Structures are given as structure tokens and as C-alpha cells.
Amino acid sequence: MRLLAALAVLIAAPVHAAMQTTSYIALHGQPQYSARGYMPYANPSAPKGGYITSAANGTFDNLNSMNGKGTAVDGVNYLFDSLMSSSLDEPGVMYPLLAERVSFDPKNLTTVTFELNPQAKFSDGSAVTAQDVKFTFDAYLSKANPGLQMYLSDLARTEVLARHTVRMHLKSKNNTEMPLILAQLPIYSAKDWQSRDFSRVTLQPILGSGPYRIEKIDAGRSITYQRNPQYWGKDLAVNRGRYNFDRIKYMYYRNLEVAFEGFKSGQYTLHEEYTARKWVTEYDFPAMQQGMVVKYRFKHQNPIPTQSFVFNTRRKAMQDIAFRQAITLAYDFEWQNKALFYGQYQRLQSYFSNSELQAKGRPSAAEMAILKPYLSQLDLIQRQAVLLDWRYPVSDGSGFNRSNLLKARQLLLKAGYRFKQGQLLDSKDQPIVLEFLIHQDGLQRTLMPFVRNLKRLGIQVKIRHVDVPQYIERMRRSDFDMTTSVMPQSLTPGNEQAQLWSSQSANQPGNYNYAGIQNPVIDDAIQQLIRAPNRQALVLRTQVLDRLLRAGYYQIPTYGKGEHWLAYWNMYQQPKQKPKLSTGIDYWWSDAKQAAKVRQYLGQK
């Protein structure tokens, strides 16, 4: 079936009066594209062929990205289909992929039933069945990484009803995000894992039903995926004009500086730039001057990923909110943006910047109705911060940050700290010494202004630069005082917020609550958000969570941008209409004539 219209809404036999069977999932409202034969940001006539190559950082040793072991390889998602496919324009909307239809009662969400497409096949030609879906989710619940297990904690069990029908039983009745969560995870082959351990690191190719297969692995250095011309789902509406490259390759580099040199010499073809200085000053190499490489700024409508300095509140020094509040004043964004970032960034004032989810101004009446029961459970610093017209400290941009450092000093003195011979001492007269853990080369340049300001407050900071494997292991064990983090957010926040901020996740090795937040108020706010009955309530409850996170001074949100900076060798075309929530690279295609010019320029055959 080529049209999503052919999968129009069907009403199932009434197991429950409000049970709905649809060919899509729409978390809030109705989908826009259910009657289209292809997505509006696709070119259904895009030619197949060519290749695209990207850089990856460090190394890899695991093809199973879902078990949380080792270092997963980039691009492995191309091997697998999920039950449904997310829209790149509509938050919380998914269209048919492995599943043709989904049934659930949004008012009494105790089960979610998926009906699989009988045409769905793994890349070896074997059928995708309900048993494969059950095997997959059973493995996720028992052998996946702790973060994923927590993400799926509301899933009680998976039941096979028929060869192509599977039902998920849920523990609660009002976790409205669960159909979306269940539909977006990759599905594995039960047969492929009969004699393999899902929980172990592996470089043995894994059988999937996705658009690509592994062509070549150069262990730890590169991986190449080859398009499967017999891909079962190539004519589905979400896939027409998609997955056009014959080959997708990821090349691994020791660090981003080395990678960029590789890009300039044509070792790979698509580069995402993360450094403002380089974006402004270093794209003047010969290939750029001759039009062989082009720059592309993609402005998206997603929350800006929260780049921050993280306080590990498991450590004694960081358990004092007054201390965390004071040293937040030592971060001088205005000078840094002017002197180091060429004015390319904005200060993050929220964990959901660039979206309607961001809390702004003083709390509205609707927000106060939610916040009021929490206030008595917050300390004075948190209460004051929750009720403020929030803004992180602003400096004069001179580089001295004198006014904010004086405020920080007064806060520390008020909290019982004292200064002796230029050192800050705690209540037991012990000097404050912090270790700042990083793995990125070149990061010291952006950290040193903050470190110098802390030194002016009598705080000694040691920057500890380790390699990627050691960094990953230390983060898993929460073995740091401070570190950096980049935490993406979505326009439909839900269960993942528990992984990021909840008490339950704080002491789970390998989870994402790096700050170690254990606050019952935040736990309750997360549950309220997860159970939001509609979009209006979701936005409101996310804004409340945003206020509580800021008021706890668990991190120092630093800077970000509402766009992606890309550069690529001039051999690709894009559809005229761009998606709103993603760069949509899966919908790009290779221009054969331009690719020939690039090969000639690089001296390739």
C-alpha cells in the first residue's frame, strides 16, 4: 500500500468503549500527513546511489547499542526498523513502519496492541513476527542498559496474540507517552539471538529489518553500511525518497581537531561543526574557496541541547546548595561569547530553551497552582528562585566579572564559609579543592576563564583530562566533582525525564542523572509531566519542572544555538521543503555530476 490514506483510522471491536485502532500515533491532536503518499520533506523521485561519510569520535567495540556495554558504533540504527516512524515535522506523531496499526485506550491506557505488516522482513528474507517483538522487549526489560530499563519501567509484559499481533501490558493507566516509546525502539530477530548473549559486547553483525546492512567493519576505526535493495519497507509513505545513499560510512578519529583535518582533505564528506571559532575563522581552505565544500546553517524548532557544567551532588562539597549558587556566579558568559565564540551563541536560561516548554517570567497562575504544594518542601534558596523572573547572572563583559564575584563571596560568607590566605575554607576549616573531569581536546580553552574566576573565590580546580574509555567508566561510577554535559531534549518530554533527574536514577550506574539529584518535589513533578493528559498540560508541567531544576542549582547551563552548523563536499541535494525538527539527512541524495567533480578535484577514480 502506497498511501497512508489506505491505512486510515479504523475502529476496533469494543474491548473497551474508548479503545481506538489507528494507523498512526498522535500524542496530542491529529497527524497532518495521514493522507499523503510520502512525507512533505521528501523527494519521492530522488535518485539512489552515491555515498555519504561522517566522522565519529574515539573508537567503538559494540554493535548492540541497546545493552549499554562497551562503546556502541555510530549508525547502527540503520540496521533496524522500529514499529513506527517519527514525523520530522510533528512532535509526538508516528506513522506506520513494522506495524500497520496500533490499538489502545488513551483514557485507560493498560494495554497497547500492535498489528505488524505481514510484508515486513528481516534482511535475510525471514518474516518479522510478533515473537520477534516479544523477544526484543523481554531483552530490553532484563538485559538492556539501566537507563533503557527505567525508560520502559511501566511495561509489565509483552504477549503474542497471533503471528502478526503483539500486545504490551502496562503497569499504570495514565502514562500517555508509552505507545510512542514502545513504537520507536529497534526490533531484533529472536532467531538471530538463539545462541548469543544479548548482554555481551559484540562485533558480530546483528540481523535487522532496516534499510541498510553492514558491508565492512574495520574494528575501532570505521564501519560501512550498504543499502539493501530488497528492503521490504522502501515503498512505505515514511520511506519514499528516503535512504538514497548506496553507502553510509563512519570514520573514527582520535579527536575533533584531527577529524576536521581529515574532512578538509576529503577523507569524509559531511562534517558538523561544534566550535564557533572554527566555524567563523577556519573555513577558508582551498576546497572551500573553490566551491568544492559548502557551509549550511540549519535552523531547527527543537529545544536547544542543554550544554552545562554539572555539579555532582553526591560529593560533600557539592551537597550545599548555597555553595552551588555562589559558584554559578563565577561563570562569565558575556565575556566568553565575545572573546572566544565570536558572538555566535546565546546564554541558556532554561533546560528547554528555544521552545514553548521554557519557563519565562514569574510563574503564571496555572503554574502556581502546581507549585504551591511544593513550596513548603523547598529550602529558602529554592523557593526564592522558583518564584523569580528567572535570569542567570549577567556580567559587564570586561573579563573581570567583578560584580558577580563579589556577590558570590558574600553568599559564601553568609553560608558559613571563610577565607584564609586566599583559600576558601568550609565549616571544618578544610580548603575547597575540586576536580573537573573532561575528555575533549581543546576544552581547557573554554574552561579556564571559569577556573580563574573560581580561583579568585579561593577555590582550587584541577582539570582532569582523560581518554574516552576512562571518561565513560568514571561517569558510570559518578567519579567526578564537576564535568561538562550536553543533554538533548524533545518537544514531547516524558519518561526520559525520570532518567535525567529522578531520585531513582541518581544511583544507577550508567544512567543520565549525572548531578545525582534526589529531590521528592522533582520526582513528583516528573510523574505529573509523564501523566499529562494533553499538550496544554504537558507544556505547563514541563515549565514547572524547568523552574524546579533551575532553582536547585544542579548545573550551570552555559551556551547553545538553535541551529546546526554543517559543511559538506558539494555533491548532495536536498528536498525543497526542509523538516522542522531534524536536518533530514536521510532524505538527501547524491548528485552524480557534482560527485564526479569532487572525485576529480580529490584525484579519486
PLY file of the C-alpha trace (Angstrom):
ply
format ascii 1.0
element vertex 605
property float x
property float y
property float z
element edge 604
property int vertex1
property int vertex2
end_header
0.00 0.00 0.00
1.50 3.30 -1.08
-0.81 5.78 0.59
-1.15 6.41 4.27
-4.76 7.12 3.38
-5.11 3.39 2.76
-4.29 2.95 6.43
-6.96 5.37 7.59
-8.40 5.25 11.07
-10.19 2.02 11.91
-12.34 1.50 14.95
-11.66 -1.82 16.61
-14.19 -4.15 18.18
-15.07 -2.58 21.53
-12.93 -4.35 24.10
-13.42 -1.05 25.93
-15.72 1.73 24.88
-12.86 4.14 24.13
-10.47 1.64 22.50
-9.06 3.15 19.29
-7.30 1.49 16.39
-5.34 3.83 14.13
-2.63 3.75 11.52
-0.63 6.32 13.47
0.19 7.55 16.93
-0.52 11.18 17.72
0.33 12.03 21.30
-1.66 15.26 21.24
-4.07 16.13 18.45
-4.29 14.72 14.92
-1.50 13.99 12.41
-1.10 16.28 9.41
0.13 13.80 6.84
-2.05 10.69 7.21
-3.44 11.12 3.67
-0.09 11.62 1.90
1.81 9.04 -0.12
5.15 10.47 1.03
6.37 12.97 3.59
6.40 16.65 2.55
10.12 16.94 3.26
10.93 14.07 0.87
11.58 13.95 -2.86
9.96 10.67 -3.96
11.90 10.85 -7.23
15.29 11.24 -5.57
17.86 9.04 -7.32
19.56 6.21 -5.48
23.34 5.91 -5.46
26.49 7.55 -4.18
27.71 7.68 -0.62
27.94 9.87 2.44
30.67 9.69 5.05
30.74 11.24 8.52
33.24 11.45 11.37
32.89 9.81 14.78
34.93 10.47 17.90
37.13 7.94 19.72
36.51 4.29 18.92
33.87 1.55 19.18
33.64 -2.07 20.28
29.93 -2.92 20.25
27.27 -3.27 17.56
24.49 -3.68 20.12
23.70 -0.13 21.17
20.86 -1.24 23.46
22.70 -3.27 26.10
24.76 -0.40 27.49
28.06 -2.30 27.28
31.27 -1.01 25.77
31.12 1.79 23.20
28.36 1.45 20.62
29.15 2.13 16.98
27.61 5.10 15.17
24.92 4.50 12.57
23.80 1.14 13.91
20.20 2.42 13.84
20.26 1.96 10.06
20.18 -1.81 10.57
16.83 -1.84 12.34
13.25 -0.78 11.91
11.03 0.23 14.77
7.31 -0.46 14.99
6.51 3.05 13.74
8.47 6.01 12.36
8.55 9.53 13.82
7.43 12.54 11.85
10.19 15.13 11.40
7.62 17.94 11.42
5.14 16.97 14.13
6.06 16.47 17.78
4.73 13.22 19.18
3.46 11.82 15.86
4.46 8.46 14.34
3.43 6.71 11.12
3.40 3.01 10.10
6.63 1.09 9.72
6.83 -2.50 11.00
3.35 -2.03 12.49
0.39 -1.21 10.27
-1.95 -0.36 13.11
-1.92 0.32 16.84
-4.76 -0.04 19.35
-5.11 1.50 22.81
-7.50 3.41 25.01
-5.95 6.83 25.76
-8.25 7.26 28.77
-7.49 3.85 30.28
-4.04 3.00 28.98
-3.49 -0.52 30.30
-2.52 -2.19 27.01
-1.05 -1.24 23.63
-1.59 -3.65 20.73
0.42 -3.53 17.50
-0.59 -5.28 14.28
2.51 -5.97 12.19
2.73 -5.56 8.43
2.72 -9.13 7.02
5.21 -7.98 4.37
7.83 -6.99 6.96
11.07 -8.93 6.52
14.49 -9.09 8.08
17.40 -8.52 5.71
17.89 -12.30 5.30
14.33 -12.60 3.97
12.78 -14.11 7.10
9.49 -12.67 8.36
9.23 -10.20 11.23
6.71 -11.67 13.65
5.11 -10.87 16.98
7.53 -13.33 18.58
10.45 -11.11 17.49
8.78 -8.11 19.11
8.23 -10.05 22.34
11.84 -11.26 22.36
13.05 -7.69 21.85
11.10 -6.16 24.71
11.82 -9.08 27.03
15.52 -8.47 26.37
15.12 -4.74 26.98
13.47 -5.36 30.35
16.10 -7.82 31.56
19.37 -7.16 29.71
19.36 -3.60 28.42
21.25 -0.68 29.93
19.77 0.68 33.19
18.58 3.86 31.51
16.53 1.96 28.94
15.12 -0.38 31.59
13.99 2.65 33.55
12.56 4.21 30.38
10.46 1.07 29.96
9.69 0.62 33.64
5.94 0.98 33.03
5.93 -2.05 30.71
4.75 -5.14 32.63
4.94 -7.81 29.93
4.62 -8.49 26.22
2.10 -11.00 24.90
1.91 -12.66 21.48
-1.74 -12.77 20.33
-1.15 -14.03 16.79
1.68 -14.33 14.29
1.49 -10.62 13.48
-0.23 -9.25 16.58
1.50 -8.35 19.84
0.11 -6.74 22.98
2.05 -4.81 25.62
0.59 -4.76 29.13
1.31 -1.64 31.18
1.57 -1.17 34.94
-0.28 2.13 35.11
-3.27 3.55 33.30
-2.21 7.09 32.54
1.30 7.04 31.06
0.25 8.66 27.80
3.74 8.53 26.28
4.07 4.74 26.40
2.65 3.98 22.93
5.20 6.39 21.47
8.05 4.88 23.50
7.17 1.32 22.51
6.83 2.25 18.86
10.22 3.95 18.49
12.62 1.22 19.68
14.51 -1.08 17.29
13.19 -4.61 16.83
15.60 -7.57 16.88
15.30 -11.09 15.45
14.65 -13.77 18.09
16.24 -16.41 15.88
19.42 -14.36 15.43
19.96 -14.37 19.22
19.24 -18.04 19.95
22.90 -18.84 20.57
24.08 -15.33 21.52
24.02 -13.35 24.75
22.19 -10.03 24.33
24.00 -8.55 27.32
27.53 -9.01 25.93
29.67 -6.73 23.78
29.73 -7.95 20.18
31.18 -7.03 16.81
29.37 -9.92 15.13
26.84 -8.43 12.68
23.28 -8.31 14.00
20.28 -9.19 11.85
17.82 -6.35 11.40
14.92 -5.35 9.15
16.19 -1.85 8.35
17.25 -0.21 5.09
20.98 -0.99 5.42
23.24 -3.93 6.17
26.82 -3.91 7.38
29.23 -4.09 4.47
32.56 -3.73 6.27
33.92 -3.27 9.80
37.43 -2.02 10.45
37.32 -2.67 14.19
37.56 0.57 16.16
38.34 2.64 13.07
35.41 2.65 10.64
32.15 0.99 9.70
30.40 0.96 6.32
26.70 0.29 5.80
25.35 -0.80 2.40
21.81 -0.05 1.25
19.67 -3.17 0.96
17.96 -3.01 -2.48
15.47 -5.63 -1.28
14.50 -3.57 1.77
10.93 -4.57 2.45
9.75 -1.10 3.55
11.16 1.05 0.77
7.70 1.96 -0.62
6.07 2.91 2.67
5.00 6.54 2.88
7.62 7.39 5.51
10.37 5.87 3.35
9.64 7.11 -0.17
12.50 9.41 -1.16
14.46 8.29 1.92
17.67 6.25 2.35
19.06 7.24 -1.03
22.78 6.63 -0.49
24.19 3.27 -1.54
26.73 3.51 1.26
26.94 5.28 4.59
30.29 5.27 6.36
31.53 6.47 9.74
35.23 7.10 10.21
36.64 7.32 13.74
39.17 9.94 14.77
41.10 10.47 17.97
39.63 13.95 18.43
37.66 16.62 16.60
40.75 18.57 15.53
42.19 15.57 13.72
38.76 14.84 12.24
38.46 18.34 10.79
41.81 17.98 9.04
40.51 14.73 7.58
37.39 16.49 6.34
39.40 19.22 4.62
41.40 16.58 2.75
38.28 14.71 1.64
38.54 11.69 3.94
34.85 12.13 4.75
32.13 14.23 3.14
29.77 15.59 5.83
31.02 17.49 8.88
29.09 19.02 11.76
30.91 21.90 13.40
30.58 22.46 17.13
33.18 25.20 17.66
32.26 28.83 16.96
35.87 29.90 16.47
36.41 27.31 13.76
33.05 28.00 12.14
33.91 31.69 11.79
37.65 31.58 11.07
38.77 28.21 9.68
36.53 27.58 6.68
38.82 29.30 4.22
40.75 26.27 2.98
41.26 25.76 -0.79
38.33 23.37 -1.36
36.02 25.90 0.27
37.38 28.77 -1.80
36.83 26.79 -5.00
33.25 25.82 -4.18
34.02 22.16 -3.59
32.87 22.47 0.03
29.83 24.44 1.17
28.58 25.59 4.58
24.98 25.10 5.68
23.17 26.50 8.72
20.03 24.57 9.59
17.71 26.38 12.00
15.54 23.92 13.86
12.49 24.23 16.10
13.64 21.86 18.85
14.76 22.73 22.36
18.45 23.60 22.32
20.51 20.76 23.83
21.41 21.77 27.37
25.16 22.28 27.44
26.22 22.71 31.04
28.73 22.35 33.84
27.39 19.60 36.11
27.76 19.57 39.90
28.00 16.06 41.33
25.81 16.48 44.43
26.95 13.07 45.69
30.21 14.79 46.68
30.29 16.55 50.03
31.31 19.98 48.73
28.51 19.93 46.16
25.74 18.99 48.58
25.45 22.60 49.76
23.03 24.50 47.52
24.44 27.82 48.77
27.87 26.78 47.51
26.42 25.77 44.14
24.51 29.03 43.88
27.63 31.04 44.66
29.91 29.44 42.10
27.22 29.75 39.44
28.07 33.46 39.63
31.64 32.66 38.56
30.57 31.67 35.06
31.01 34.69 32.76
29.11 34.01 29.55
29.15 37.58 28.23
32.94 37.82 28.12
33.32 34.27 26.81
30.84 34.79 23.98
32.59 38.00 22.95
36.19 36.86 23.31
36.02 33.17 22.40
32.81 32.49 20.50
32.60 35.43 18.09
29.11 36.23 19.34
27.70 33.04 17.84
25.99 31.63 20.95
23.20 32.53 23.35
23.15 32.00 27.11
20.86 29.15 28.04
18.23 30.31 30.54
16.31 27.05 30.60
16.59 23.30 30.23
14.13 23.65 27.31
15.44 26.78 25.56
14.15 27.65 22.08
10.71 26.16 22.75
7.34 26.80 24.35
8.41 24.43 27.13
10.75 27.05 28.62
9.57 28.74 31.82
9.66 32.52 31.39
8.98 35.44 33.69
7.27 34.86 37.00
5.08 31.78 37.40
1.62 32.09 35.89
-1.48 31.37 37.94
-1.67 27.93 36.36
1.96 27.23 37.26
1.41 28.49 40.81
-1.46 26.06 41.26
1.02 23.22 40.68
3.91 24.85 42.55
2.04 25.86 45.70
2.01 22.37 47.34
5.76 22.09 46.64
6.89 25.34 48.23
6.90 24.11 51.83
9.19 21.23 50.80
11.82 23.55 49.26
14.53 25.40 51.13
14.68 29.19 51.10
17.09 29.44 48.15
14.92 27.14 46.03
11.67 28.91 46.97
13.07 32.30 46.07
14.45 31.03 42.76
11.21 29.26 41.79
9.22 32.47 42.20
11.67 34.76 40.38
11.53 36.23 36.91
14.46 33.97 36.16
17.72 35.06 34.56
21.19 33.72 35.13
23.79 36.31 36.27
24.94 38.78 33.63
28.43 40.29 33.62
29.68 43.50 32.03
31.73 41.51 29.52
35.03 43.05 30.64
36.54 39.72 31.62
36.88 40.61 35.30
33.34 39.64 36.39
33.97 41.71 39.50
30.35 42.42 40.47
29.24 38.78 40.31
32.33 37.52 42.15
31.66 39.99 44.97
28.09 38.65 45.19
29.44 35.09 45.23
31.85 35.96 48.03
29.05 37.41 50.16
26.88 34.33 49.59
29.73 32.05 50.68
30.41 34.09 53.82
26.72 34.09 54.68
26.63 30.30 54.26
29.43 29.81 56.82
32.50 29.57 54.60
35.53 31.71 55.33
38.62 32.89 53.53
42.19 32.41 54.75
45.31 33.35 52.81
43.40 33.34 49.54
41.76 29.96 50.11
38.10 29.20 50.68
37.61 27.03 53.77
34.50 25.05 54.69
32.90 24.87 58.15
35.61 22.41 59.25
38.40 24.71 58.02
39.17 22.40 55.11
40.17 24.04 51.79
37.79 23.53 48.85
39.55 21.62 46.06
37.56 20.42 43.04
38.37 18.15 40.11
36.81 18.99 36.74
36.64 15.84 34.60
36.80 16.15 30.77
37.75 14.04 27.77
37.51 16.59 24.94
40.70 18.02 23.48
40.71 21.80 23.38
38.05 22.21 26.06
40.53 23.73 28.51
40.41 26.94 26.49
36.74 27.48 27.32
37.04 26.18 30.90
39.98 28.31 32.02
38.04 31.61 32.42
35.66 29.81 34.81
38.57 28.15 36.62
40.33 31.52 37.02
37.18 33.06 38.47
36.85 30.19 40.96
40.47 30.74 41.95
39.58 34.37 42.74
36.99 32.92 45.13
39.72 30.83 46.78
38.61 27.56 45.14
41.30 25.39 43.59
40.15 23.50 40.48
42.16 20.73 38.87
41.19 19.93 35.28
41.48 16.17 34.81
41.76 15.25 31.11
41.26 11.51 30.47
40.71 9.36 27.38
37.22 8.43 26.24
37.03 4.89 27.73
38.23 6.15 31.13
35.81 9.06 30.98
32.88 6.74 30.23
33.80 4.44 33.11
34.25 7.29 35.58
30.93 8.79 34.56
29.24 5.44 35.07
30.66 5.36 38.60
29.88 9.06 39.22
33.58 9.56 39.95
33.89 13.31 39.43
33.25 16.64 41.19
32.30 18.59 38.08
32.09 17.75 34.41
30.52 19.02 31.20
27.35 17.64 29.69
25.27 18.13 26.56
21.75 16.88 27.18
19.27 16.91 24.29
15.59 17.48 24.94
12.49 16.94 22.81
9.27 18.83 22.26
7.40 15.91 23.84
9.23 15.27 27.13
8.11 12.24 29.08
9.61 9.12 30.66
13.17 10.11 29.81
12.90 12.95 32.33
13.00 10.33 35.07
16.30 9.09 33.69
17.70 12.61 33.77
16.52 13.97 37.10
14.78 11.43 39.36
15.90 10.01 42.70
15.59 6.50 41.30
18.13 7.19 38.56
20.60 9.05 40.80
22.49 5.97 41.95
22.00 3.69 38.94
25.38 3.13 37.23
25.24 4.21 33.61
22.13 6.37 33.94
21.91 10.02 32.98
21.25 11.75 36.30
24.86 12.91 36.41
24.15 15.56 39.05
22.76 12.90 41.42
19.51 14.81 42.00
17.38 13.25 44.76
14.50 15.60 45.37
10.96 14.30 46.05
9.46 17.50 44.65
11.21 16.96 41.33
10.21 13.28 41.39
6.56 14.29 41.72
6.84 16.96 39.02
8.28 14.35 36.63
5.38 11.99 37.28
2.91 14.83 36.74
4.60 15.58 33.41
4.56 11.93 32.31
0.82 11.73 33.04
-0.11 14.96 31.25
-3.49 14.33 29.54
-3.00 16.84 26.71
-0.49 19.18 25.09
-1.52 22.19 27.18
-0.95 20.26 30.43
2.35 18.85 29.13
3.69 22.34 28.36
2.55 23.68 31.73
4.04 20.81 33.73
7.31 20.98 31.81
7.60 24.67 32.65
7.13 23.78 36.33
9.87 21.15 36.11
12.11 23.70 34.39
11.67 26.13 37.31
12.45 23.43 39.88
15.61 22.32 38.08
16.92 25.85 37.78
16.11 26.59 41.43
18.18 23.61 42.59
21.41 24.90 41.03
22.31 21.36 39.97
24.04 22.51 36.80
25.27 25.71 35.21
23.61 25.87 31.78
26.19 27.57 29.63
25.59 28.33 25.95
23.98 26.94 22.83
22.40 27.72 19.48
19.10 26.89 17.82
20.75 25.62 14.67
23.16 23.02 13.30
26.37 24.07 11.56
27.12 21.68 8.72
29.73 21.64 5.97
29.81 19.10 3.16
31.61 18.35 -0.04
29.42 19.84 -2.75
27.87 16.64 -4.07
24.49 16.48 -2.32
20.98 17.74 -2.97
18.09 18.27 -0.56
14.30 18.45 -0.98
12.97 21.98 -1.35
10.90 21.72 1.82
13.01 21.10 4.92
11.72 19.35 8.04
11.26 21.44 11.17
12.71 19.09 13.76
15.68 17.46 12.03
18.28 18.12 9.36
16.62 15.30 7.42
19.89 13.92 6.05
18.20 10.58 5.40
16.23 12.38 2.69
19.29 13.88 0.93
20.68 12.32 -2.22
23.87 12.30 -4.26
24.19 14.49 -7.37
26.14 12.30 -9.80
27.63 15.21 -11.81
28.74 17.11 -8.73
30.12 13.92 -7.19
32.24 13.39 -10.31
33.64 16.93 -9.96
34.51 16.27 -6.32
36.24 12.99 -7.19
38.22 14.74 -9.91
39.25 17.51 -7.51
40.39 14.93 -4.94
42.16 12.82 -7.54
39.88 9.84 -6.94
38.69 7.38 -9.55
0 1
1 2
2 3
3 4
4 5
5 6
6 7
7 8
8 9
9 10
10 11
11 12
12 13
13 14
14 15
15 16
16 17
17 18
18 19
19 20
20 21
21 22
22 23
23 24
24 25
25 26
26 27
27 28
28 29
29 30
30 31
31 32
32 33
33 34
34 35
35 36
36 37
37 38
38 39
39 40
40 41
41 42
42 43
43 44
44 45
45 46
46 47
47 48
48 49
49 50
50 51
51 52
52 53
53 54
54 55
55 56
56 57
57 58
58 59
59 60
60 61
61 62
62 63
63 64
64 65
65 66
66 67
67 68
68 69
69 70
70 71
71 72
72 73
73 74
74 75
75 76
76 77
77 78
78 79
79 80
80 81
81 82
82 83
83 84
84 85
85 86
86 87
87 88
88 89
89 90
90 91
91 92
92 93
93 94
94 95
95 96
96 97
97 98
98 99
99 100
100 101
101 102
102 103
103 104
104 105
105 106
106 107
107 108
108 109
109 110
110 111
111 112
112 113
113 114
114 115
115 116
116 117
117 118
118 119
119 120
120 121
121 122
122 123
123 124
124 125
125 126
126 127
127 128
128 129
129 130
130 131
131 132
132 133
133 134
134 135
135 136
136 137
137 138
138 139
139 140
140 141
141 142
142 143
143 144
144 145
145 146
146 147
147 148
148 149
149 150
150 151
151 152
152 153
153 154
154 155
155 156
156 157
157 158
158 159
159 160
160 161
161 162
162 163
163 164
164 165
165 166
166 167
167 168
168 169
169 170
170 171
171 172
172 173
173 174
174 175
175 176
176 177
177 178
178 179
179 180
180 181
181 182
182 183
183 184
184 185
185 186
186 187
187 188
188 189
189 190
190 191
191 192
192 193
193 194
194 195
195 196
196 197
197 198
198 199
199 200
200 201
201 202
202 203
203 204
204 205
205 206
206 207
207 208
208 209
209 210
210 211
211 212
212 213
213 214
214 215
215 216
216 217
217 218
218 219
219 220
220 221
221 222
222 223
223 224
224 225
225 226
226 227
227 228
228 229
229 230
230 231
231 232
232 233
233 234
234 235
235 236
236 237
237 238
238 239
239 240
240 241
241 242
242 243
243 244
244 245
245 246
246 247
247 248
248 249
249 250
250 251
251 252
252 253
253 254
254 255
255 256
256 257
257 258
258 259
259 260
260 261
261 262
262 263
263 264
264 265
265 266
266 267
267 268
268 269
269 270
270 271
271 272
272 273
273 274
274 275
275 276
276 277
277 278
278 279
279 280
280 281
281 282
282 283
283 284
284 285
285 286
286 287
287 288
288 289
289 290
290 291
291 292
292 293
293 294
294 295
295 296
296 297
297 298
298 299
299 300
300 301
301 302
302 303
303 304
304 305
305 306
306 307
307 308
308 309
309 310
310 311
311 312
312 313
313 314
314 315
315 316
316 317
317 318
318 319
319 320
320 321
321 322
322 323
323 324
324 325
325 326
326 327
327 328
328 329
329 330
330 331
331 332
332 333
333 334
334 335
335 336
336 337
337 338
338 339
339 340
340 341
341 342
342 343
343 344
344 345
345 346
346 347
347 348
348 349
349 350
350 351
351 352
352 353
353 354
354 355
355 356
356 357
357 358
358 359
359 360
360 361
361 362
362 363
363 364
364 365
365 366
366 367
367 368
368 369
369 370
370 371
371 372
372 373
373 374
374 375
375 376
376 377
377 378
378 379
379 380
380 381
381 382
382 383
383 384
384 385
385 386
386 387
387 388
388 389
389 390
390 391
391 392
392 393
393 394
394 395
395 396
396 397
397 398
398 399
399 400
400 401
401 402
402 403
403 404
404 405
405 406
406 407
407 408
408 409
409 410
410 411
411 412
412 413
413 414
414 415
415 416
416 417
417 418
418 419
419 420
420 421
421 422
422 423
423 424
424 425
425 426
426 427
427 428
428 429
429 430
430 431
431 432
432 433
433 434
434 435
435 436
436 437
437 438
438 439
439 440
440 441
441 442
442 443
443 444
444 445
445 446
446 447
447 448
448 449
449 450
450 451
451 452
452 453
453 454
454 455
455 456
456 457
457 458
458 459
459 460
460 461
461 462
462 463
463 464
464 465
465 466
466 467
467 468
468 469
469 470
470 471
471 472
472 473
473 474
474 475
475 476
476 477
477 478
478 479
479 480
480 481
481 482
482 483
483 484
484 485
485 486
486 487
487 488
488 489
489 490
490 491
491 492
492 493
493 494
494 495
495 496
496 497
497 498
498 499
499 500
500 501
501 502
502 503
503 504
504 505
505 506
506 507
507 508
508 509
509 510
510 511
511 512
512 513
513 514
514 515
515 516
516 517
517 518
518 519
519 520
520 521
521 522
522 523
523 524
524 525
525 526
526 527
527 528
528 529
529 530
530 531
531 532
532 533
533 534
534 535
535 536
536 537
537 538
538 539
539 540
540 541
541 542
542 543
543 544
544 545
545 546
546 547
547 548
548 549
549 550
550 551
551 552
552 553
553 554
554 555
555 556
556 557
557 558
558 559
559 560
560 561
561 562
562 563
563 564
564 565
565 566
566 567
567 568
568 569
569 570
570 571
571 572
572 573
573 574
574 575
575 576
576 577
577 578
578 579
579 580
580 581
581 582
582 583
583 584
584 585
585 586
586 587
587 588
588 589
589 590
590 591
591 592
592 593
593 594
594 595
595 596
596 597
597 598
598 599
599 600
600 601
601 602
602 603
603 604
